[in-house]
Amino acid sequence: MMPTNTFEGFLDLAGVDKPSDEIMNTCVRCGLCLQSCPTYVQLEVEPSSPRGRIALIRGVAEGRLPVDAPGFLHQMNECLGCLACQAVCPSGVQYGHLLEAGRAQAAAVREKSWLTKLIEIVVYQVLFMSPFLLRVFGRSMWLYQRTGVQALVRKSGILKLMGMEHSEKLLPKINDRFVYAQGQHFAPKLFTNGVSQAQPVLPKRVALLTGCAQSMAFAHVHEATIRTLRANGCEVLLPEGQQCCGALHAHGGDFERARELARKNIDALEAVSPDIVVVNAAGCSHHLKEYAHLLHDDPVYGPKAEQFVAKGRDITELLAELGPRPTQNPLTWHVTYQEPCHLAHGQKVTSQPRQVLNAVAGLKLTEMKDSAMCCGSAGTYNITQPEMAEKLLDNKLKNAMATGASIIATANTGCSIQLTAGLKDRQTPMPVMHIVEILDAGYRHDGLYADGTFDIPAEDDTQTKAIVAGVLVLTLVLIGWVLKSLWKRK
């Protein structure tokens, strides 16, 4: 065990933010947040509530608790960071900022195994900091899924022995082709059955943040985003040089890399002078809007971030602002909407997703119970806290299926992965679709894309595929050499 720190208060280390006294002191302990907190609703114990966690953070700040106190470390992990408490707080406590700083302190002292450290280095310091290496990894996972290796590995039992059975089943299906930023430009087009209509006087110039996992496992959502924006009179650009948004780094307390990614994204996206910067994953759109807070001490990027954040929109938010072009031919789908936490609570975007769904003629929308209660995804929460995540997921899916809907609509990558995995476990053939996919399906049903001008050209991924193929060949050669050596010893 790591020895208890003898100093009072929080660590004072470069790159490790301290929780704000001002935010802590804003909490008046009224308790109005309790019933909105998923972990408190499940456990009904004070430490597992926002109020209880703030008390623990204050205890460390005042030196009454050591920063490595088990209760403090546990609660920094157990909290989902869903921001439901922040949305209902009458005092306006910015709990999300407090939690991220608390997690940074906890991460600095938490004891970790060598394997955990290695995984964190590979994931957060290597893969998510290099778009190219992330694509290579993505192509490797694509090969793992398409060649049948995944099925063999699952049947072999090796995942259970390695303790990876749960986390591996959360791996989403990787798209056959990726959509990542290569400086692509898509002009606005308004078509009805191939007949061009008048263009808006001032079409929006929109830069799309392509992100990390979204480009590989949800490239189809990028394609639907580009098509629907063009159909609503927008010029869409995918600026080169952009990176992962940095949300996972910030949530995990790695603020230095989160800031590095934020600066790179501001430079890359602002280089094309967009009117709007749009994001189609709610967790990422929320984090992008936090860039001003993240860089508030940066004399150069602080002012830039303020201007940049003002342009940020979630895709559902932007489509609602545009007044989404209504579809004409009825699409008789029955849908229920699962609200992503960082869209509903973090950005307070609640009516806009429903406005987009209601633009689809013939679509039936049935509201589920507790639609804004967290599904248990919460970044990497479903991996680090699988038991609590499963309880929340079970409640969510029961509420969704009780509506009688045949499709679950959502607007976030993590939610889609969590819900899809849960439905597969329950052998329930109920697709999970992004809201923009549903609008896109409505436009396609109208024949809007009949002339083919809305197809998104495939990316130039030859180099990535070549590297993956080369690594595969070398791996097979290595395995063959090892097997041959073992045979000779016999």
Buried (B, 14 or more C-beta within 10 A) or exposed (E): EEEEBEEEBBBEEEEBBBBBEEBBEBBEEEEBBBEBBBBBBBBEEEBBBBBBBBBBBBBBBEEEBBBBBEBBBBBBBBBBBBBBBBBBBEEEBBBBBBBBBBBBBBBBBBEEEEEEEEEBEEBBEEBBBBBEBBBBBBBBBBBBBEEEEBEEBBEEEEBEEEEEEBBBEBBBEBBEBBBBBEEBEBEBBBBBEEEEEEEEEEBBBBBBBBBBBBBBBBBBBBBBBBBBBBBBBBBBBBBBEBBBBBBBBBBBBBBEBBBBBBBBBBBBBBBBEBEBBBBBBBBBBBBBBBBBBBBEEBEEBBEBBEEBBEBBBBBBBBBBBBEBBEBBEEBEBEBBBBBBBBBBBBBEBBEBBBBBBEBBBEBBBEEBEBBBBBBBBBBBBBEBBBEBBBBBBBBBBEBBBEBEBEBBBBBBBBBBBBBBBBBEEBEEEBEBBBBBBBBBBBBBBBBBBBBEBBEBEEBEBEEBBEBBEEBBEEEEEEEEEEEEEEEEEE
